[in-house]
Structures are given as C-alpha cells and as structure tokens.
Amino acid sequence: MNGEFQLGPWLVQPRLNSIVLDGQSVRLEPKVMQVLVCLARGAGDVVEKEQLIRSVWPDTFVSDDALTRCISELRKTFEDDARESRFIQTIPKIGYRLVAPVKEVARPAVEPPALRVEPETEAPSRDAPVPTAVSQPLSPAWAFAGAAVILALLAATLWFHRHSASGSKESIDSIAVLPFANGTPDHGIDYLSDGIAMSVSNGLSRIPHLKVISQASTSYYRAQSINPTLVGEQLGAQALVTGRMVKKGEDLLIDVELINARDNRHLWGAEYQHSAAEVLPLEEEIARDIITNLQTRASPASPPPVKRHTSNSEAYQLYLQGRYLWNRRTPEGIAKSIGYFQQAIAKDPQDALAFAGLADAYNLLSEYNSVPPREAFPKAKAAALTALTLDDSLAEAHTSLAMVKNAYDWNAEGAEAEFRRSIALDPNYATAHHWYSLLLAASGREEEARNEAQKASELDPLSLIIKTNLAKMYSREKRFDDAQKIVQKMLDMDPRSPLAFASAGNLHLEQGNCPAALADFAKMEEVAPGNVDSLMGLGEVYPRCGEKEKALAIAEKLEALSKKQYVGPSSIALIYAWLGDKDHTLAFLEKGLALRDDGVLHAKNDPDCAFLRSDPRFQKYLQEIRPLN
C-alpha cells in the first residue's frame, strides 16, 4: 500500500507525508508515516514490533523507543486513547494492530516528468545501490558535522532547483528553516536542535538571491504541529525545512525534510547518522545524489561551499548554547551567554564566530542589563575587532562592530560602512538591516530608514522589536493604516506584548487619540510593571495628553531609579522635552553626553526636541557630539 488510503475519516497521503481531515492537512515525520503505512498494510492483523522495526529502519539499529515514539505521535495526531483505541491497539509484548477501517483510494497514475540529461551525463542504474546516510556511530564532533552535512544536502537541492533548465522545476526564492524537534525528553539539549537549524539557515544564506527567514522568527514554531502552507504564508517563505533530532549516547539520528510550502509537496527528505570523520568528505557525493533524485539538469554553476568556523566540536557546542541564550533576549539570558561564548573561545581561540557572539552580548548589556555604556561597549568593540581579524568575511562581526561605532563611538560614517559591508556579505542578516535602519533614522534619512526596516521585517517577519520600529516610522509619517496593520499583527502574535501596546499607544498619540493612547500605555504598565520602557511610555503619553503632574512624577521616579541602576539620561530628558522644560531637558542631555548614552544622538532630528534648536546651549551641545578618537 504505497498510494493514498482512507483511514476512518482521515485521508492518508504517504508520498506527501501528510494526513487530511475536512480539508485541513497535518504533516507527519517520514518515519511516523512509514509506521502508519506498515500498520495499514496489515490492517486488522497484529503487526509485531520486530517486523515494524525491520521495515522502517532496515539498515539501522534502533531500540523499541523509536517505534514507541512514532506510535505516540500517531495517537496524538488522531486523538486516540491507548486504553480505548479507535485507531491503534497495543498488543502487550507483541506489537500493534490498526483497528480503524482502511480503504485504498483509486488515483489516476501520473507519469513523472521526463529527465533531460546532458549527453555526457550517465544516469544511474535503477538497480545500482543508493548510498545511505545511515552508517557509523558519531564521534564527539557530531553536532557540527550534522549541521554541515544537512547544509550540503539542502544547499545542493536548492541551488539546482534554482539553476536548473528553464521549465524543468519551479524555482524557490525564499526558505525558512524551522527549529528541529528534540526527540528526547532532555530539554537540556534543546540548544543542539536549535543550533543545527541555525547552522543550516546561516549556510543557506550564502546561496545568492535566496531569501532565508531569520531564526528569530522561525523559533516561534518550536515544538508546534504546523500547517506548512499557513506557516509559509506567515513567514513569506516558499519552502520550509523541518527536522527531528534523536540523541542516544554519542549517536545522533536526524530526519530532515524539504517541503514546498505553496502546495505542501515533499521535495526531499533523508535520515542519516555519521561519524564526524565520514561526514565532511561525503558532502559532495551526497549533494550529487540529491541532484540526481531531483531529476534536474545542473547549470554550470556550483553550490556554495559549506563554511566552517571551527573544527573543535566542544567550542561549537558552547557557541550554540551561548546563541540559544542570547536569542532569548532576557537580562539573564544575555548575561549567561557571555560565559558560554568565553568558554568557546577558550576551547578555540581562532573561532571568529564565538568572538562575534561575545561582541553581540556586550552590545546588548546596556539595553537589557542596565550596564553603563562605558563598561559594556569597549568590550564589545574588542571582541568584534578580534572576530574580524580572524575572519573579515563574517557578516555578524561587521554588524557587531557597526553597532559599537554607531551607539558608542558615534561614528556614523564608519558604522554605515560596516553595515553595508555586512549586508553585502549576507543580505539575509535581518539584524544588520534593522540596526542600520536605526542609524538612518537618527540621521534624518527617513525613506532609507524605512526601506531597511521593511527589509528587516521581511527577513524576520515575527520579530516584535523590528515591527515596533517600523510601526513607529509609519506612525510618524502619518501612514496610519500601515501602522495599524503592524500593531494588529503584533497583538495577534502576543496579546500581552508590551511592545505591541507601546506601538498601539504611539499610533494613537500621532492620531491625537489621547484616551486610546492612555489605555494602551496603561496596559503596557499592567503587563510589565516597573519596567523602564513602561515608565517611559507613560512619561510620553501623560504630557502629550495634558497630564503634566503625572508625567513629572514618572520623570522623578526614573531619576530615583537611576541611582540604583543605569537608566539612560536621554530617556529622562525626553520626558522633560515633552513637558517643554528646556533646562531639565538640556541638563539630562548633557548627562547622557558624558556617559555616551546613544539616545542623545536622536535629539538633533527628533521633532520633540525642535523647541530647543534656537537655544545657544543646544547648539553648543550638538557640537560636542563627536566620534571617539
């Protein structure tokens, strides 16, 4: 039974690895589908465990746990109860029996498209053995090697999909690598599942003209059952990569699938297990096998090589743990990530990627951990420069250095050069586009800033911070409909997001709707009480809506807080600016200047500071905003 069949009310489509009920499709992992098909072939009869394992894992030793997991996944999908089975019945110590009615679905045969082969190309024999990716146990370098071989397979598949002869294949111009499922109960190795997906995503970014969705957005789908078509629409991706990782001792078994998100079609899938010594030499051979299986005619171009930043598996795993924590964007996560990046560097002092990660962590310390800029940014700069000394082609390192030059050195020209270099190296790096848009906005180049912010949002469509930035730009440009659409998307993603309420409040303020703005910022304070950003939001809405006494109370509260922890003086200055208090505004801008608070850079072009421009003290202040030597 290899074709489609009806299982109770469900339509099972083995070739697509999907099951359909009332028009809604649910995707199954390849191995889970194979177990289901084996049970369907013997519907009504008991299928022994050993028979199932031999059929589904013919060349690999697996324990009963792998089969048990597949049965569990099927029961979960069919909402079946093991005690009162409607679909799969457990026969203790023997096997399983499919009790739901099975009926084959007659479908007209569809001939595969003819393969156009160049004269010098020899097609493989149907009887020739196909190399399998399942072989030897893994050495300690399995985490890095696993990511490398997946990348080789996917890069080749996509490269030749996009460079094949005209009409032979529908092109794929955008892709998202979803978080690989951790098939073990140990959540302590989630970073490995995420890390392999991140490495594959980063590697695919090297394919020219292929849009690769940021891992920050794809992480939203971690541990979720997905509808590929819906996810593709949400992310703006034509293809999706999904995977599942099972780790047993030092062995790693990975299922990977490439899906056409437009029609739910399975494009390629593989399961493999290798020792690190075997993985890297096999990359080109496996890529050629994938090309053959795709039945495409290769162009003269070749897929880009896999770039490896370290051959030290321990260093790589420590780096993955650091990135995993850094991506959580919490004070605790940022602080802990520093330790992991430093350990990675200790294991491999030549690892440029670990230095770039360390630079990124120090770059966010002031924002998330209330560390003064003079304490955090010099460390970020040193790490970024070291990363670039080791590898000048690393886009992340150029972005890290650009952040330091913009936010701390106040060298806009030098920062812009670094941002442009980073984007040229990796056009898919959303953070580079996002941070570059902030530089452009501070320089008064509004249209360019908006274009970069829009590009960042396309690459990282579920990033709330990027959407906040773009919504604020739209609001200030009086493009209220566009801003409202973004705000609604943010609320749909997270109904309790402080950033969503802040964006809604800014929109209503620009529209002159004070009651709605006050309600928005009150909700923000409710979900994030005492947060500096929440206080700042209230500090903005109160004076602009005539609540001057409440605004003054917020400013005083922030002043008191600044004696216990670092609070950017420019934040307090803005509240006094909204109150029209020149003296206090200038006093706090001067404090920010002394502490190198990057918020002071916005005063020059900020409309809320326009009332200061005729004041000689403000003109003198602007002249003192100079780059560090």
N, C-alpha and C positions, 0 to 999 in steps of 0.2 A: 504494500500500500504506500505508494510514493506520491500519488496525486492528492487532491483535496478530498476531504470527507466531512460528513456531518457527525458531530458528537453531541447527542442531545440537542439543545438549541444552538450550539456553537458550530460555526464553520471553521474547520481547521485547514490552514494553508501551509503545509510543510516547507515548500520552496521559498516562501516569504518569511518563515519563522513567525507567523502571526496567527491569531485566532480572532474571529469576528462574531459579535453578538449585537443584533439590532443596529448594524451599520457602524458600530464602534470597534476599532481594531486594537488588540493588545499584542505586543510583541513578546515572544519568548526567546530565551537564550537558545543557541543552536543545540546544545546538549539536552536541554529540557525538552525541546521539540522532538529530538531523536528518541528519548524515553517514551514520550507520548505515542509516537508512531509505532514503536515496538509493541506497546501495550495494545494499540488499536489493531495490529495485525493478528493478535491473539485474543481479540475481544470476547469476553465471556469465559475465557480459559485463564488458568493461573499461569503467569509467566514468572519463572524462577529468577531470583536475584542474579545468579551467576550468568544466566542467559542474557539478561539485560546488560550487565556489565561487559560481557564479551561483544555484544552488538554495538554498544555505544562507545566503548573505549577499547577498541580491538588491539591497539599497539601500546597501550599504557597500563601500568599497574596503578589501580586506584582501590581504595577501601570502600566499604559499604556506605561510608559517609557521603561520598559524591552522589551516589544513587539516592540516598535518603533526602539529600538537599533538593534534588530535581523533583522528587515526588512531593516534597513540601511546597516547592514553588508552584507545582501544578494544582495542588489542593487550595493553595492561597488564591490562585488566579480564578479557579472555578468555584470558590467559596464553598469548598467541600469539607465535611466533617469526617475525620477518620473513624469516629465512633458510629456514625450513621451515614455511611458512604452512599453518595448518589453518583459518583464518578469513579473513584479509585478505592478499591477494597484491599486492605492489608491482610495477607495470609501469613500469620506468625511463623517465623523461622524458615519460610519457604520463598515468598515473593509477593506479587501484586496481581490483582485482577481488575480489568476495566469493566465496570458494570453498566455504564451508560450505553444506550443503543448507538451503534456505529453504522453509517451508511455512506458508501462511496458516492462522490459527486462526479457525474459524467461531464467532462470538459473536452471541447474540440482540441485536437492536437495542434500545437504551434511549433513550426519548424524554427530553429534558431537561425539568425541571420548568417548569410554566407561569410566566411572568413576570407578577407582579401589578404593574400600573402605575397610578399615580395619574392621574386624568383630565387634570390639567394637564401631565403629563409626556409628551413626544413621543419615541417610540422611534426610534432611529437607523435609517436605511435599511440594508439588507444590502449595497447597492451603494455606500453612502457611503464615501469614503476614510477609513481609520483613521489617526489621527496616529501617526507612529512616533517612537520616542525616539532614533533614529539620524539624526544630521544633520551638524552642523558640527564642525570641529576645536575643541579646547579652548583656552581662554585659560589663563593661569597660575593661575587660581583654581579649577582643575578638582577638586582634592581636596575642598575644602569643598562646592563645588556638587554634586559627585557624591553625597556623603552626604546633602545636603539634598533632592535630588530623590528618592533612594531612600526616604528617610523620608516624604516627601509621599505617595508611592505606597503604602507599607506602612501608614502611619497611616490613610489613607482606606480601604484594603482592610479592615483590622482593625476600624476604627471602625464601618463599615457592616455588617460581619459580625456585630458585637456589638450593633448598634442597629437591625437590620432587623426587619421584621414577624415576629410570633410564628410559628414553624414554617417560615419561609422558608429559614433557614440554621441549621446547628448552630453554637452560639456558641463562640468561642475566648476563654478566660480567662487563658491563660498562653502565653508565647512565648520562644524563645531565638534570638538572632542569632549564628550560628556564624561563626568567623573566615573572611573572604573569602579564597579561594585566590589566591595571587600567581602569575599565569600567565606570568611572565617568569623567566629564570634569575638575575635580580638580586635576591638576598636583602636587599640594602641598602634596598629599598623595602617590606619586609615591614610596616614601621610604617604605611604607607599603607593596605594591605589591612586590617590590624587597626584602624586609625583610622577608616576608613569604617564598618566593622561596629560599632565603639564608638559612633560618632555616631548611627547608626541605632538602636542599642539604647537610648541615652540619650534620644533623641527619642520612642521608643515608650513610654518610662516616663511620658510626660506624658498618656497615654490613661488616664482614670480606671478603676480596678478591673481593670486588666490587669497580671498578674504578669509581669515581664520578668526573665529569668535573668541574673545578673551576668556580665559579660565575663570576669571572673577564672575562672569555671567553664567557659564556652564555649571559652576559649583552649586547654583540654585537647584539643580536637578539631582543632587546627591541623594542616593537611597530612595528614589522615587520610581514608580512604574510610569512609563511615558508613552504618549502617543507621538510617534516620530513626526507625523505631518504637522501636528499642533506645535510641537517644540521647534520644528524648523521655521514655522511662521513666526513664533515668538522671538526667535534669535536671528531671524533673517538669514538662515543657512539652508542651502540646497541639499547638503549631505550631512549625516551625523556619523560619528564613530562612537560605538559603545563597547564596553569590555567588562570582564569579570575576572578577578584575581583570587586564586586559592593558593595559600601557602601552607606547606607541610614540611616542618623542619627547615632544611635549606633548599627545598624544592619549591618552585613557583610554576603554577599552571595558569595560563591566561587564555581566555576566549575573547576574540576580537571580531567585531562585525562592522562593516561599512554599509550604511543604509542611504538610499535615495529618499530624502525627506519629502520630496514632492509627490511621490506615489507609493511610498512605503516599500519600495523594491529593495531586495537584498542584492548588493553589488559584489561583496566579497566577504569572506569570513575564514577564520583559521583558529586552530588551537595549537599551542606549542609549549615546549619545555626544553630548555637547552642549558648546557654548561656555558659559562662565560667564554671559555676558550673556543667554543664552537660557534657562538653566535655571530661575532663580527665578521669572520671570513665567509659566512653563509649569506650575508646580506644581499650581495649582487645576484647570487644564484636564486634566492627566494624571490627577489624582485622580478627576475626574468620569468619565473614560474607564474607569478601573478599576471604579468603581461600576457602570457600565453592563455591563461584561464579567462582573461577578459576578452579574448578574441579581437584585439585591436591591432592596427598596423602602426608600429612605432615611427615617430618622426626622428630626424637625425639628432635631435636634442636628447640630452640625458637628464635623469632626475638629479636634483642637487645632492651632494654628499651629506651624510649624517655628520653633524659637528659634535665632537665630544670635548667637554671642558675638563674632565678629569678621568683618569683610569683607576682611581682609588675608590672602591665601592663604599667604604666607610665614610669617606668625605662626602660622597654624593648623597648617601642616606641622611647624613647630618644636615646637608644643604636642604634636602626635601623637607625635613622636619622644621627647619627654620622658615622656609617659604610657606609651609602649611600654617604656621602660627602667625606669620606676618600678614597673610591674606585674610585673617580673621578681623583685622583692623580694630583690635581692642587694646587698651593700655597694657594688660597682662600679656597678650599675645605678642605685641611689639617688643616688650622688654625681654621675654623669653627667647624670641627669635634671635636676638643678639648673641646669646650664649651658644646656640646651635651653629650660627654662622662662624663664630670664633673657633669652635671645635672643628668645624670642617676645614678651616684654614690651617689649623694646627696639624691636621692629617695630611693636607696637601697645600703647601704654601704657594703653589703655582696655579691654584684654582681661581680663575678670574671671576667665575660666576658667584662663588662664595663671597668674594670681596664686594661684588655689586650688590648682593643681598644684604651684606652688612651696611653698606652705604645707604641703601633704601631704609633700613631700620632706623639708622641715626637721623635720616631726613624727616621721619615722622615723629620723632621723640617729642619735639616741642608741641606738635598739634595734639598728640594723644596722651602724652605722659607728663605734660606741664614741666618740661625741662627747658631752661633758658637757651635761646638760640646760640649764644656764645659757647655753650657747653656741648651742644649736640652737633652743630653743622661742621665745625672743623674736623671732627672725627669722620663725618660723612664724606667730606672732601678728600681726606687722606685715603679712605677705603676706595673711593671711586677712581682716584688717580692711580692707585696700585692696580686696580682691575684693568684699567686702560693700558697700563704699562705691560701687563701680561697678555692682553688681547684687545687691540684697538678696534676690532670689528664687532665688539659686543654692544648691541643696541642698549641693553639695560644699563650698562655702565655710563654711556654717554648721557642717558636720561638722568641718571643719578647725579652726575656732575652738573648737568644743566640746572637741576633743582637747587643745588648749592649756590651756583653762580647767580641765579635769579633771586632766591629767597634770602641769601645771606651776604654774598659778595656784592649784590646789587649791580651786577654787570650784565645788563640786559642784552647787549650786543654779543658778549661771549656766550650767554645762556642760549640765545637764539641759534647761534652756530651749532651748539651741541645738540639742541633739539632737532634741528634739520638733519644733522649727521645721523642721529638715532633713527629718525623716520626713514631716511634713505636706506639704512641697513635693515630695518624691519618695519615696513609700512603697516603691519598689523599690531604694533605695540600700542594699545589703547592709552596706557598711562602717559606715553610721550605726547600724544595728541591732546590729552586732557590738560596736562601741566603746561604745555605750550600755549593752549588757549587762554590760560590764566595770565601768562606773560603778555600776550597780545592785548587782552582786555585792560590790563594795568597800563599799557602803553597807549590806550585810546584807539587801537586798531580793531574796531568793533566787528566789522564784516569778516575779517580774517579770523578773529577770535571765535566767532560763531561757526565758521566753516570747520575749524579744528575741533570745536566742541561737538558738532554734529558727526564728524568722522569718528571721534572717540565713542560716541553713543552708538554708532553703527557696529563698531567692533566689540563694544561691551554693553549690549542693549539692556542688561538688567542691573547696571551699576546705578545705585541711588545717588551717589555723590556726583557722578557725571551728569545725571539727569537734573540734579539740583542746580548745577552750574548753567546748564543750557536753559532751563526754565527761567532762571533769573535774567539771562540775556534777553530772552523773548519778552519777558515782562517789562524790562526797561525800554525795549524797542516798541512797546505798545502792541506787540503781536499776541494779544491776549488769548485768542483761540488756540494758537500753537502751545502757549504756556499751559493752558488748561488741560490740553490733551496729555501733556507730560505729567502734570500733577495727578491726573486721574490714573495713569498707568502706575505711578508710584504708590498710590493708595491701594490699587488692585494687588500689587505685589506684596505690600506690607501695610495693612490698615492701621498699624500702630507705629509707623515710622516717623521719628522726629523730623527727619529731613523732608518727608512728604508734607507734614503740617507747616514746616518753615517755608517750603516752596509755595504752598497754598496761601500762607499769610503774606508773602512778598507780592504775589499776584494780586491779591485783594487790596493791598496797600496801593499798588500802582493804579488800580482801578478806582481808588478813592472810597472803597467799601470798608470803612473802619469797623463796624460791628462784626463783619465776617472775619476781618484780619485779627481782631482781638480774640475771637473764638478759636481761630486756628492756632495762635501762639499760646492760648490757654491750654489747648490740647497737647501742644508740644511740651509745655511745662509739666502737664499731668503724666505723660509717658516717660519723661526724662527729667524728674525733679532735681533742681540744684545744678543741673548741667550748665556749663558756661555758655554753650550755644543757645540753650533755652533762655537763659537770663539775657543774652544778647538780643534774642528775638523780641522778648518783652521790652527790652530797652529801646528797640527801634519803633515798635508799634505804639507805645504809650505817648511819646512826644508828638508823633505824626498824627495821632488821633486826639490830641488835646489833653492827655493825661500826664501833665508835666511833673506833678508831685510823685507819681508812681515811677516815672522814668528816672527822676533824681534818686529815688530810693534804690533802684536797680544799680545805678552807677556807684552809689556808696557801698552797696553790697559787694560789687565786683572789686572795688578798691580794698575792702576789708579782706576779701578772699585772696587778693594778690599779695598780701603779707604772709600768707601761709603756703601758697604755691604760685608758680609762674602763671600769670594772666597777661596776655598781650596788651600793653598800654594802648595800642591803636583801637582795641575793642571798646575801651572806656572812652577814648577820645571821640569815637563816632556817636556815642550817646549824647555827649555834650554838644557835638555838632548839630544833632537833630534838635537839641534844646536851644540852639542858637547862641550858645555860650562860647564866645571866642577865646577868652582867657583860659578856661579849663581845657578846651579842645587843643589849643596850641601847647599847653603845659604837658598834656599826655602824649601828644605827637613828639615833643622833644624827648620825653622819657623813652618812647619807642625807638627814636633815632639812636639814643645812647645804647640801647640793648640790642640794636639791629633786628627789631621786630618788623618782619616783611610787610605787615599790614600798613605801615606808613607809606609804602610805595604807591598805594591806591589813592592817597589823598590828592595828588596832583590832578587826576582826571575824574575823581569821584564827584558827581553832581551835588552830593550832600555837603561837600566842602567848598562849593562855589562861593559862599558868602565870605570866605577867608582870602580870596585871591587879591583883593585890593589892600590887604593889610601888609605893611612892610615886614612884619615879623614872619608872616607866612612865606613871603618871597625869600627871606633870608634862610628860613627852614628848608625850602626846596633846593637852595644852592648847596646845602650841607648834605643832601642825599647823594653821596658819591660812592663809587665802587671801592672796595678794599684794594690796597696796593698788592 
